[in-house]
Amino acid sequence: MLALSSSSCGPSKATISKDWLPTDGRINQLNLMTILLLKLRMDQFGRTGLTIHYTIWCNVSMDELSDVLTAISHPTRRAIIGQLANGPARFLDVAKPFDTALNAVTKHLKLLERAGLIAREKRGREVFISLRPEPLREVAVWVHEYERFWNERLDQFEQYFKDKNKREKKK
């Protein structure tokens, strides 16, 4: 729910309920449109809209990013992702290479599923697990922002030593 009010006595007020967000925290196309419409509607009542839009967007996208980073932080889950990159596999095929209980593999798969990295599809009596790489792209975009930062810093560092060597040679 979104309630908007504007009065001549004070600033605009907005009450936002997160009913329109999906329960798993993911933003789909419909929810993204809702956020954008919210921003446009709120902008009619003042700058409050931009703040609320930005806060909601950051909170939801960072939660997704945190879920994916948590999921890929464990070597077993990274190995599962690598295995599923070759194509869908049955649960027992996924669990086979690991010297661990099936219950532990199930927990790893649930965490990967919560992060949106895998999907399960039932075919007859068997359940096939497949990789969904889209969330990894979000991580790559996030990392790329910092890659630019570090490349700039390393370029400055390199330039510092070049300048220092030139000064020493002049002496």
N, CA, C and O atoms as a DFTB+ gen file, in Angstrom:
684 C
 N C O
     1  1       0.826      -1.183       0.000
     2  2       0.000       0.000       0.000
     3  2       0.867       1.241       0.000
     4  3       1.951       1.267       0.581
     5  1       0.375       2.248      -0.651
     6  2       1.077       3.517      -0.695
     7  2       0.078       4.595      -0.352
     8  3      -0.938       4.741      -1.031
     9  1       0.346       5.337       0.670
    10  2      -0.529       6.441       1.038
    11  2       0.269       7.724       0.913
    12  3       1.349       7.853       1.490
    13  1      -0.259       8.661       0.168
    14  2       0.426       9.931      -0.040
    15  2      -0.413      11.054       0.537
    16  3      -1.639      11.041       0.430
    17  1       0.233      12.002       1.135
    18  2      -0.500      13.168       1.604
    19  2       0.384      14.388       1.459
    20  3       1.604      14.312       1.604
    21  1      -0.235      15.491       1.178
    22  2       0.505      16.738       1.050
    23  2      -0.339      17.822       1.695
    24  3      -1.547      17.897       1.473
    25  1       0.294      18.648       2.482
    26  2      -0.450      19.738       3.110
    27  2       0.360      21.006       2.994
    28  3       1.578      20.978       2.817
    29  1      -0.335      22.111       3.096
    30  2       0.366      23.394       3.021
    31  2       1.096      23.692       4.325
    32  3       1.929      24.596       4.385
    33  1       0.774      22.912       5.386
    34  2       1.374      23.157       6.697
    35  2       2.758      22.535       6.850
    36  3       3.540      22.976       7.692
    37  1       3.065      21.538       6.065
    38  2       4.342      20.877       6.273
    39  2       4.749      20.059       5.067
    40  3       4.112      20.127       4.015
    41  1       5.820      19.278       5.221
    42  2       6.330      18.488       4.111
    43  2       5.395      17.339       3.754
    44  3       4.510      16.971       4.527
    45  1       5.606      16.796       2.594
    46  2       4.828      15.642       2.150
    47  2       5.122      14.458       3.041
    48  3       6.237      14.310       3.541
    49  1       4.130      13.618       3.238
    50  2       4.317      12.416       4.027
    51  2       3.955      11.222       3.169
    52  3       3.052      11.299       2.335
    53  1       4.648      10.135       3.370
    54  2       4.355       8.919       2.622
    55  2       4.460       7.732       3.548
    56  3       5.370       7.648       4.373
    57  1       3.531       6.822       3.407
    58  2       3.578       5.573       4.145
    59  2       3.643       4.464       3.118
    60  3       2.781       4.363       2.245
    61  1       4.660       3.637       3.223
    62  2       4.841       2.578       2.245
    63  2       4.801       1.241       2.954
    64  3       5.496       1.025       3.947
    65  1       3.995       0.364       2.440
    66  2       3.968      -1.007       2.932
    67  2       4.658      -1.846       1.871
    68  3       4.491      -1.588       0.679
    69  1       5.422      -2.833       2.275
    70  2       6.164      -3.634       1.310
    71  2       5.334      -4.788       0.759
    72  3       5.890      -5.803       0.339
    73  1       3.990      -4.644       0.757
    74  2       3.116      -5.706       0.247
    75  2       3.424      -6.052      -1.201
    76  3       3.276      -7.200      -1.621
    77  1       3.853      -5.053      -1.960
    78  2       4.066      -5.271      -3.384
    79  2       5.418      -5.899      -3.685
    80  3       5.685      -6.254      -4.833
    81  1       6.282      -6.045      -2.678
    82  2       7.552      -6.732      -2.894
    83  2       7.333      -8.234      -2.810
    84  3       6.548      -8.687      -1.976
    85  1       7.994      -9.013      -3.638
    86  2       7.844     -10.462      -3.556
    87  2       8.393     -10.981      -2.233
    88  3       9.284     -10.369      -1.644
    89  1       7.873     -12.091      -1.773
    90  2       8.270     -12.619      -0.467
    91  2       9.727     -13.056      -0.446
    92  3      10.343     -13.052       0.619
    93  1      10.297     -13.432      -1.586
    94  2      11.700     -13.861      -1.585
    95  2      12.660     -12.691      -1.747
    96  3      13.873     -12.894      -1.808
    97  1      12.134     -11.462      -1.819
    98  2      12.989     -10.284      -1.891
    99  2      13.487      -9.952      -3.279
   100  3      14.252      -9.000      -3.432
   101  1      13.094     -10.679      -4.276
   102  2      13.559     -10.444      -5.640
   103  2      12.727      -9.356      -6.318
   104  3      11.531      -9.224      -6.062
   105  1      13.362      -8.601      -7.163
   106  2      12.636      -7.597      -7.936
   107  2      12.403      -8.184      -9.321
   108  3      13.348      -8.485     -10.050
   109  1      11.150      -8.340      -9.666
   110  2      10.838      -8.759     -11.026
   111  2      10.394      -7.529     -11.805
   112  3      10.388      -6.421     -11.269
   113  1      10.022      -7.721     -13.070
   114  2       9.699      -6.586     -13.921
   115  2       8.505      -5.800     -13.374
   116  3       8.513      -4.569     -13.396
   117  1       7.495      -6.491     -12.891
   118  2       6.322      -5.817     -12.357
   119  2       6.681      -4.976     -11.143
   120  3       6.232      -3.837     -11.021
   121  1       7.481      -5.525     -10.249
   122  2       7.858      -4.785      -9.047
   123  2       8.758      -3.607      -9.375
   124  3       8.656      -2.557      -8.741
   125  1       9.635      -3.764     -10.355
   126  2      10.476      -2.653     -10.774
   127  2       9.609      -1.523     -11.309
   128  3       9.857      -0.353     -11.018
   129  1       8.576      -1.879     -12.105
   130  2       7.652      -0.858     -12.612
   131  2       6.923      -0.187     -11.458
   132  3       6.695       1.022     -11.489
   133  1       6.557      -0.957     -10.443
   134  2       5.880      -0.389      -9.284
   135  2       6.770       0.618      -8.590
   136  3       6.312       1.693      -8.203
   137  1       8.052       0.277      -8.428
   138  2       8.991       1.204      -7.790
   139  2       9.129       2.478      -8.618
   140  3       9.151       3.580      -8.068
   141  1       9.222       2.330      -9.934
   142  2       9.360       3.508     -10.786
   143  2       8.104       4.367     -10.745
   144  3       8.191       5.594     -10.699
   145  1       6.918       3.721     -10.760
   146  2       5.677       4.476     -10.653
   147  2       5.579       5.163      -9.298
   148  3       5.104       6.294      -9.199
   149  1       6.027       4.477      -8.263
   150  2       6.065       5.064      -6.932
   151  2       6.916       6.325      -6.956
   152  3       6.523       7.356      -6.412
   153  1       8.079       6.241      -7.585
   154  2       8.961       7.391      -7.662
   155  2       8.280       8.543      -8.399
   156  3       8.319       9.684      -7.940
   157  1       7.653       8.246      -9.547
   158  2       6.991       9.296     -10.307
   159  2       5.857       9.923      -9.506
   160  3       5.698      11.143      -9.488
   161  1       5.077       9.086      -8.852
   162  2       3.946       9.583      -8.062
   163  2       4.448      10.418      -6.887
   164  3       3.894      11.476      -6.587
   165  1       5.489       9.942      -6.233
   166  2       6.012      10.664      -5.078
   167  2       6.635      11.991      -5.498
   168  3       6.570      12.970      -4.754
   169  1       7.243      12.032      -6.697
   170  2       7.858      13.266      -7.153
   171  2       6.831      14.384      -7.300
   172  3       7.174      15.564      -7.220
   173  1       5.571      14.011      -7.515
   174  2       4.518      15.026      -7.603
   175  2       4.302      15.696      -6.254
   176  3       3.792      16.815      -6.190
   177  1       4.687      15.019      -5.173
   178  2       4.504      15.565      -3.838
   179  2       5.812      16.092      -3.247
   180  3       5.852      16.471      -2.076
   181  1       6.847      16.118      -4.020
   182  2       8.101      16.663      -3.517
   183  2       9.249      15.682      -3.606
   184  3       9.107      14.600      -4.176
   185  1      10.382      16.055      -3.046
   186  2      11.610      15.275      -3.148
   187  2      11.582      14.009      -2.311
   188  3      12.483      13.180      -2.439
   189  1      10.598      13.831      -1.473
   190  2      10.490      12.632      -0.645
   191  2      10.521      11.386      -1.517
   192  3      11.074      10.359      -1.122
   193  1       9.938      11.473      -2.683
   194  2       9.844      10.310      -3.572
   195  2      11.190       9.752      -3.962
   196  3      11.384       8.537      -3.969
   197  1      12.120      10.623      -4.285
   198  2      13.446      10.170      -4.690
   199  2      14.130       9.441      -3.545
   200  3      14.764       8.407      -3.757
   201  1      14.007       9.967      -2.347
   202  2      14.627       9.341      -1.188
   203  2      14.046       7.962      -0.944
   204  3      14.790       7.001      -0.746
   205  1      12.732       7.853      -0.957
   206  2      12.084       6.569      -0.698
   207  2      12.420       5.581      -1.812
   208  3      12.730       4.420      -1.544
   209  1      12.357       6.041      -3.057
   210  2      12.684       5.175      -4.197
   211  2      14.099       4.627      -4.044
   212  3      14.323       3.426      -4.191
   213  1      15.046       5.504      -3.751
   214  2      16.442       5.103      -3.652
   215  2      16.648       4.131      -2.489
   216  3      17.351       3.130      -2.627
   217  1      16.035       4.431      -1.352
   218  2      16.192       3.575      -0.182
   219  2      15.646       2.179      -0.447
   220  3      16.306       1.185      -0.145
   221  1      14.447       2.100      -1.008
   222  2      13.849       0.788      -1.295
   223  2      14.716       0.037      -2.292
   224  3      15.008      -1.143      -2.096
   225  1      15.132       0.711      -3.362
   226  2      15.918       0.045      -4.398
   227  2      17.227      -0.486      -3.818
   228  3      17.593      -1.632      -4.082
   229  1      17.938       0.323      -3.033
   230  2      19.216      -0.107      -2.463
   231  2      19.032      -1.270      -1.500
   232  3      19.788      -2.240      -1.540
   233  1      18.023      -1.172      -0.630
   234  2      17.807      -2.242       0.334
   235  2      17.508      -3.559      -0.351
   236  3      18.069      -4.589       0.023
   237  1      16.636      -3.548      -1.347
   238  2      16.262      -4.789      -2.014
   239  2      17.425      -5.322      -2.827
   240  3      17.717      -6.516      -2.762
   241  1      18.108      -4.464      -3.600
   242  2      19.201      -4.966      -4.431
   243  2      20.387      -5.419      -3.590
   244  3      21.051      -6.388      -3.957
   245  1      20.675      -4.753      -2.474
   246  2      21.771      -5.188      -1.626
   247  2      21.438      -6.499      -0.938
   248  3      22.325      -7.327      -0.731
   249  1      20.170      -6.703      -0.578
   250  2      19.788      -7.978       0.005
   251  2      20.019      -9.103      -0.989
   252  3      20.510     -10.169      -0.618
   253  1      19.668      -8.875      -2.254
   254  2      19.911      -9.880      -3.292
   255  2      21.404     -10.141      -3.433
   256  3      21.837     -11.292      -3.492
   257  1      22.176      -9.089      -3.485
   258  2      23.620      -9.215      -3.622
   259  2      24.207      -9.967      -2.434
   260  3      25.076     -10.821      -2.604
   261  1      23.740      -9.655      -1.246
   262  2      24.219     -10.348      -0.046
   263  2      23.892     -11.832      -0.092
   264  3      24.715     -12.667       0.282
   265  1      22.686     -12.159      -0.553
   266  2      22.300     -13.569      -0.681
   267  2      23.223     -14.308      -1.644
   268  3      23.657     -15.424      -1.360
   269  1      23.518     -13.689      -2.775
   270  2      24.373     -14.338      -3.777
   271  2      25.800     -14.462      -3.259
   272  3      26.426     -15.511      -3.415
   273  1      26.317     -13.408      -2.646
   274  2      27.680     -13.473      -2.112
   275  2      27.788     -14.513      -1.003
   276  3      28.797     -15.211      -0.899
   277  1      26.760     -14.617      -0.181
   278  2      26.749     -15.653       0.853
   279  2      26.743     -17.033       0.212
   280  3      27.452     -17.937       0.653
   281  1      25.937     -17.184      -0.828
   282  2      25.825     -18.486      -1.494
   283  2      27.146     -18.921      -2.128
   284  3      27.496     -20.100      -2.080
   285  1      27.870     -17.992      -2.713
   286  2      29.114     -18.380      -3.396
   287  2      30.327     -18.342      -2.471
   288  3      31.451     -18.581      -2.911
   289  1      30.107     -18.045      -1.205
   290  2      31.235     -17.950      -0.273
   291  2      31.770     -19.307       0.161
   292  3      32.883     -19.383       0.683
   293  1      31.021     -20.366      -0.036
   294  2      31.444     -21.694       0.427
   295  2      31.975     -22.513      -0.751
   296  3      31.354     -22.531      -1.814
   297  1      33.113     -23.190      -0.579
   298  2      33.702     -23.954      -1.691
   299  2      32.792     -25.067      -2.223
   300  3      32.816     -25.360      -3.419
   301  1      32.001     -25.681      -1.361
   302  2      31.093     -26.738      -1.832
   303  2      30.041     -26.156      -2.756
   304  3      29.729     -26.743      -3.793
   305  1      29.490     -25.005      -2.388
   306  2      28.466     -24.386      -3.234
   307  2      29.061     -23.891      -4.546
   308  3      28.410     -23.958      -5.588
   309  1      30.303     -23.392      -4.498
   310  2      30.958     -22.986      -5.756
   311  2      31.195     -24.202      -6.644
   312  3      31.071     -24.113      -7.866
   313  1      31.535     -25.330      -6.042
   314  2      31.731     -26.562      -6.818
   315  2      30.409     -27.030      -7.430
   316  3      30.385     -27.511      -8.563
   317  1      29.329     -26.891      -6.695
   318  2      28.012     -27.248      -7.231
   319  2      27.672     -26.353      -8.414
   320  3      27.176     -26.832      -9.434
   321  1      27.933     -25.067      -8.284
   322  2      27.680     -24.132      -9.393
   323  2      28.510     -24.533     -10.607
   324  3      28.007     -24.542     -11.730
   325  1      29.781     -24.862     -10.381
   326  2      30.644     -25.301     -11.484
   327  2      30.125     -26.557     -12.148
   328  3      30.181     -26.691     -13.370
   329  1      29.623     -27.472     -11.352
   330  2      29.077     -28.721     -11.883
   331  2      27.813     -28.442     -12.705
   332  3      27.632     -29.013     -13.781
   333  1      26.953     -27.576     -12.204
   334  2      25.699     -27.274     -12.905
   335  2      25.910     -26.398     -14.139
   336  3      25.024     -26.294     -14.988
   337  1      27.085     -25.767     -14.238
   338  2      27.397     -24.982     -15.435
   339  2      27.476     -25.876     -16.668
   340  3      27.317     -25.408     -17.795
   341  1      27.723     -27.172     -16.444
   342  2      27.768     -28.133     -17.555
   343  2      26.393     -28.572     -18.007
   344  3      26.264     -29.218     -19.046
   345  1      25.358     -28.235     -17.247
   346  2      23.994     -28.591     -17.602
   347  2      23.239     -29.123     -16.393
   348  3      23.841     -29.400     -15.356
   349  1      21.918     -29.267     -16.523
   350  2      21.106     -29.756     -15.409
   351  2      21.541     -31.157     -14.963
   352  3      22.038     -31.960     -15.753
   353  1      21.335     -31.415     -13.671
   354  2      21.716     -32.719     -13.119
   355  2      20.696     -33.139     -12.066
   356  3      20.012     -32.308     -11.468
   357  1      20.614     -34.453     -11.858
   358  2      19.760     -34.984     -10.797
   359  2      20.426     -34.719      -9.456
   360  3      21.637     -34.511      -9.382
   361  1      19.621     -34.729      -8.396
   362  2      20.133     -34.453      -7.063
   363  2      21.281     -35.384      -6.697
   364  3      22.317     -34.924      -6.217
   365  1      21.113     -36.697      -6.919
   366  2      22.169     -37.647      -6.551
   367  2      23.443     -37.424      -7.358
   368  3      24.544     -37.642      -6.853
   369  1      23.299     -36.990      -8.607
   370  2      24.483     -36.675      -9.421
   371  2      25.213     -35.443      -8.878
   372  3      26.441     -35.370      -8.913
   373  1      24.442     -34.482      -8.378
   374  2      25.048     -33.290      -7.793
   375  2      25.779     -33.662      -6.507
   376  3      26.876     -33.166      -6.249
   377  1      25.176     -34.530      -5.704
   378  2      25.734     -34.889      -4.398
   379  2      26.899     -35.871      -4.486
   380  3      27.718     -35.935      -3.570
   381  1      26.985     -36.624      -5.556
   382  2      27.961     -37.711      -5.681
   383  2      29.419     -37.305      -5.425
   384  3      30.104     -38.013      -4.686
   385  1      29.929     -36.210      -5.994
   386  2      31.351     -35.888      -5.809
   387  2      31.745     -35.459      -4.392
   388  3      32.933     -35.378      -4.078
   389  1      30.770     -35.189      -3.549
   390  2      31.080     -34.652      -2.227
   391  2      31.032     -35.743      -1.172
   392  3      30.115     -36.562      -1.130
   393  1      32.046     -35.726      -0.328
   394  2      32.124     -36.710       0.756
   395  2      31.408     -36.130       1.976
   396  3      32.027     -35.810       2.992
   397  1      30.096     -36.006       1.845
   398  2      29.292     -35.419       2.912
   399  2      27.898     -36.038       2.876
   400  3      27.526     -36.685       1.897
   401  1      27.146     -35.843       3.920
   402  2      25.796     -36.400       4.002
   403  2      24.883     -35.718       2.986
   404  3      25.080     -34.551       2.646
   405  1      23.887     -36.454       2.508
   406  2      22.926     -35.888       1.557
   407  2      22.183     -34.706       2.173
   408  3      21.817     -33.759       1.476
   409  1      21.967     -34.770       3.475
   410  2      21.302     -33.675       4.174
   411  2      22.111     -32.380       4.053
   412  3      21.532     -31.306       3.885
   413  1      23.422     -32.470       4.134
   414  2      24.281     -31.287       4.006
   415  2      24.208     -30.714       2.595
   416  3      24.172     -29.497       2.414
   417  1      24.186     -31.599       1.595
   418  2      24.068     -31.142       0.201
   419  2      22.724     -30.453       0.005
   420  3      22.640     -29.442      -0.693
   421  1      21.678     -30.991       0.613
   422  2      20.351     -30.384       0.523
   423  2      20.375     -28.968       1.084
   424  3      19.779     -28.060       0.504
   425  1      21.060     -28.776       2.207
   426  2      21.156     -27.435       2.800
   427  2      21.893     -26.471       1.879
   428  3      21.502     -25.312       1.741
   429  1      22.962     -26.954       1.248
   430  2      23.693     -26.112       0.289
   431  2      22.783     -25.736      -0.884
   432  3      22.769     -24.587      -1.325
   433  1      22.033     -26.708      -1.377
   434  2      21.137     -26.438      -2.509
   435  2      20.044     -25.441      -2.127
   436  3      19.676     -24.590      -2.936
   437  1      19.529     -25.536      -0.921
   438  2      18.499     -24.585      -0.473
   439  2      19.054     -23.170      -0.430
   440  3      18.368     -22.222      -0.814
   441  1      20.275     -23.023       0.027
   442  2      20.885     -21.704       0.079
   443  2      21.104     -21.159      -1.335
   444  3      20.864     -19.979      -1.589
   445  1      21.556     -22.009      -2.248
   446  2      21.733     -21.591      -3.644
   447  2      20.393     -21.220      -4.276
   448  3      20.306     -20.279      -5.066
   449  1      19.358     -21.965      -3.920
   450  2      18.026     -21.691      -4.463
   451  2      17.491     -20.366      -3.919
   452  3      16.901     -19.582      -4.662
   453  1      17.694     -20.116      -2.631
   454  2      17.246     -18.854      -2.033
   455  2      17.931     -17.661      -2.698
   456  3      17.331     -16.596      -2.837
   457  1      19.172     -17.840      -3.102
   458  2      19.911     -16.768      -3.780
   459  2      19.521     -16.649      -5.253
   460  3      19.974     -15.740      -5.949
   461  1      18.685     -17.564      -5.722
   462  2      18.247     -17.513      -7.117
   463  2      19.239     -18.098      -8.095
   464  3      19.118     -17.883      -9.302
   465  1      20.224     -18.837      -7.596
   466  2      21.278     -19.372      -8.461
   467  2      20.926     -20.720      -9.092
   468  3      21.537     -21.117     -10.084
   469  1      19.957     -21.417      -8.530
   470  2      19.549     -22.694      -9.115
   471  2      18.031     -22.760      -9.190
   472  3      17.319     -22.033      -8.496
   473  1      17.563     -23.644     -10.043
   474  2      16.129     -23.908     -10.163
   475  2      15.944     -25.417     -10.171
   476  3      16.779     -26.156     -10.693
   477  1      14.853     -25.858      -9.592
   478  2      14.526     -27.290      -9.570
   479  2      13.363     -27.523     -10.510
   480  3      12.420     -26.733     -10.563
   481  1      13.437     -28.616     -11.249
   482  2      12.369     -28.980     -12.175
   483  2      12.080     -30.460     -12.015
   484  3      12.977     -31.294     -12.136
   485  1      10.833     -30.780     -11.746
   486  2      10.462     -32.172     -11.554
   487  2      10.072     -32.779     -12.903
   488  3       9.202     -32.263     -13.604
   489  1      10.731     -33.882     -13.247
   490  2      10.429     -34.641     -14.476
   491  2      10.121     -36.064     -14.050
   492  3      11.025     -36.842     -13.744
   493  1       8.849     -36.397     -14.032
   494  2       8.465     -37.714     -13.546
   495  2       8.777     -37.826     -12.076
   496  3       8.322     -37.008     -11.277
   497  1       9.554     -38.837     -11.706
   498  2       9.938     -39.020     -10.305
   499  2      11.233     -38.308      -9.953
   500  3      11.580     -38.190      -8.777
   501  1      11.939     -37.841     -10.950
   502  2      13.241     -37.225     -10.705
   503  2      13.156     -35.703     -10.679
   504  3      12.348     -35.088     -11.374
   505  1      14.009     -35.129      -9.863
   506  2      14.117     -33.678      -9.789
   507  2      15.463     -33.283     -10.390
   508  3      16.519     -33.747      -9.960
   509  1      15.394     -32.413     -11.394
   510  2      16.607     -31.920     -12.031
   511  2      16.901     -30.514     -11.522
   512  3      16.009     -29.683     -11.354
   513  1      18.167     -30.290     -11.288
   514  2      18.617     -28.999     -10.770
   515  2      19.430     -28.329     -11.871
   516  3      20.320     -28.938     -12.465
   517  1      19.106     -27.058     -12.132
   518  2      19.842     -26.341     -13.183
   519  2      20.327     -24.993     -12.654
   520  3      19.761     -24.435     -11.713
   521  1      21.361     -24.497     -13.266
   522  2      21.974     -23.233     -12.884
   523  2      21.187     -22.073     -13.482
   524  3      20.768     -22.121     -14.639
   525  1      20.995     -21.041     -12.687
   526  2      20.419     -19.774     -13.150
   527  2      21.498     -18.710     -12.933
   528  3      21.650     -18.220     -11.814
   529  1      22.247     -18.342     -13.969
   530  2      23.417     -17.477     -13.777
   531  2      23.123     -15.983     -13.626
   532  3      24.041     -15.210     -13.351
   533  1      21.877     -15.558     -13.795
   534  2      21.564     -14.123     -13.758
   535  2      22.080     -13.420     -12.496
   536  3      22.669     -12.345     -12.608
   537  1      21.882     -13.985     -11.304
   538  2      22.390     -13.294     -10.109
   539  2      23.914     -13.122     -10.110
   540  3      24.430     -12.188      -9.494
   541  1      24.632     -14.009     -10.792
   542  2      26.087     -13.868     -10.870
   543  2      26.465     -12.642     -11.692
   544  3      27.509     -12.032     -11.459
   545  1      25.623     -12.283     -12.645
   546  2      25.877     -11.065     -13.431
   547  2      25.794      -9.831     -12.532
   548  3      26.576      -8.892     -12.678
   549  1      24.823      -9.843     -11.590
   550  2      24.702      -8.723     -10.657
   551  2      25.966      -8.590      -9.815
   552  3      26.425      -7.479      -9.552
   553  1      26.525      -9.711      -9.397
   554  2      27.774      -9.686      -8.630
   555  2      28.896      -9.141      -9.508
   556  3      29.710      -8.335      -9.055
   557  1      28.936      -9.579     -10.755
   558  2      29.981      -9.114     -11.674
   559  2      29.896      -7.598     -11.873
   560  3      30.923      -6.921     -11.921
   561  1      28.679      -7.065     -11.990
   562  2      28.502      -5.618     -12.146
   563  2      29.001      -4.895     -10.905
   564  3      29.700      -3.887     -11.004
   565  1      28.639      -5.413      -9.739
   566  2      29.063      -4.799      -8.478
   567  2      30.583      -4.824      -8.346
   568  3      31.190      -3.821      -7.972
   569  1      31.195      -5.960      -8.650
   570  2      32.649      -6.094      -8.566
   571  2      33.318      -5.181      -9.587
   572  3      34.363      -4.594      -9.308
   573  1      32.719      -5.062     -10.767
   574  2      33.297      -4.227     -11.823
   575  2      33.416      -2.766     -11.371
   576  3      34.377      -2.085     -11.727
   577  1      32.449      -2.288     -10.594
   578  2      32.527      -0.920     -10.081
   579  2      33.785      -0.738      -9.238
   580  3      34.454       0.291      -9.338
   581  1      34.104      -1.710      -8.424
   582  2      35.292      -1.626      -7.588
   583  2      36.556      -1.908      -8.381
   584  3      37.631      -1.423      -8.028
   585  1      36.440      -2.676      -9.433
   586  2      37.596      -2.916     -10.300
   587  2      38.080      -1.595     -10.899
   588  3      39.280      -1.328     -10.954
   589  1      37.133      -0.778     -11.345
   590  2      37.501       0.540     -11.879
   591  2      38.192       1.378     -10.813
   592  3      39.187       2.049     -11.088
   593  1      37.663       1.335      -9.604
   594  2      38.254       2.078      -8.493
   595  2      39.696       1.637      -8.270
   596  3      40.595       2.474      -8.189
   597  1      39.924       0.326      -8.171
   598  2      41.270      -0.174      -7.891
   599  2      42.205       0.044      -9.065
   600  3      43.393       0.291      -8.856
   601  1      41.713      -0.037     -10.288
   602  2      42.569       0.248     -11.443
   603  2      43.042       1.692     -11.419
   604  3      44.203       1.975     -11.713
   605  1      42.140       2.609     -11.067
   606  2      42.539       4.021     -10.957
   607  2      43.592       4.195      -9.868
   608  3      44.583       4.898     -10.064
   609  1      43.378       3.564      -8.738
   610  2      44.334       3.678      -7.628
   611  2      45.685       3.069      -8.001
   612  3      46.730       3.639      -7.687
   613  1      45.667       1.928      -8.660
   614  2      46.923       1.296      -9.073
   615  2      47.639       2.125     -10.129
   616  3      48.869       2.182     -10.138
   617  1      46.889       2.769     -11.018
   618  2      47.502       3.663     -12.003
   619  2      48.176       4.845     -11.307
   620  3      49.275       5.248     -11.689
   621  1      47.518       5.399     -10.285
   622  2      48.112       6.499      -9.525
   623  2      49.372       6.036      -8.791
   624  3      50.368       6.757      -8.725
   625  1      49.312       4.847      -8.254
   626  2      50.445       4.267      -7.544
   627  2      51.624       4.088      -8.506
   628  3      52.761       4.426      -8.178
   629  1      51.339       3.557      -9.685
   630  2      52.376       3.365     -10.700
   631  2      52.990       4.707     -11.106
   632  3      54.208       4.826     -11.237
   633  1      52.136       5.715     -11.305
   634  2      52.619       7.031     -11.699
   635  2      53.499       7.638     -10.601
   636  3      54.490       8.307     -10.896
   637  1      53.142       7.408      -9.357
   638  2      53.938       7.905      -8.235
   639  2      55.362       7.358      -8.313
   640  3      56.319       8.113      -8.141
   641  1      55.519       6.059      -8.568
   642  2      56.851       5.470      -8.635
   643  2      57.620       5.902      -9.877
   644  3      58.842       6.036      -9.831
   645  1      56.927       6.117     -10.975
   646  2      57.593       6.632     -12.172
   647  2      58.153       8.029     -11.902
   648  3      59.296       8.339     -12.238
   649  1      57.310       8.860     -11.282
   650  2      57.757      10.224     -10.954
   651  2      58.905      10.198      -9.954
   652  3      59.847      10.984     -10.063
   653  1      58.830       9.309      -8.997
   654  2      59.878       9.201      -7.974
   655  2      61.201       8.775      -8.629
   656  3      62.257       9.318      -8.304
   657  1      61.143       7.799      -9.553
   658  2      62.353       7.353     -10.247
   659  2      62.947       8.471     -11.083
   660  3      64.170       8.595     -11.151
   661  1      62.118       9.294     -11.725
   662  2      62.628      10.412     -12.524
   663  2      63.343      11.426     -11.628
   664  3      64.401      11.939     -11.990
   665  1      62.766      11.710     -10.466
   666  2      63.377      12.665      -9.538
   667  2      64.725      12.145      -9.029
   668  3      65.676      12.912      -8.883
   669  1      64.797      10.851      -8.762
   670  2      66.049      10.267      -8.254
   671  2      67.125      10.289      -9.333
   672  3      68.299      10.497      -9.026
   673  1      66.747      10.080     -10.582
   674  2      67.725      10.089     -11.673
   675  2      68.280      11.485     -11.906
   676  3      69.435      11.637     -12.303
   677  1      67.463      12.506     -11.660
   678  2      67.901      13.896     -11.852
   679  2      68.926      14.287     -10.788
   680  3      69.749      15.167     -11.040
   681  1      68.906      13.688      -9.649
   682  2      69.805      14.038      -8.557
   683  2      71.168      13.537      -8.777
   684  3      72.047      13.752      -7.943
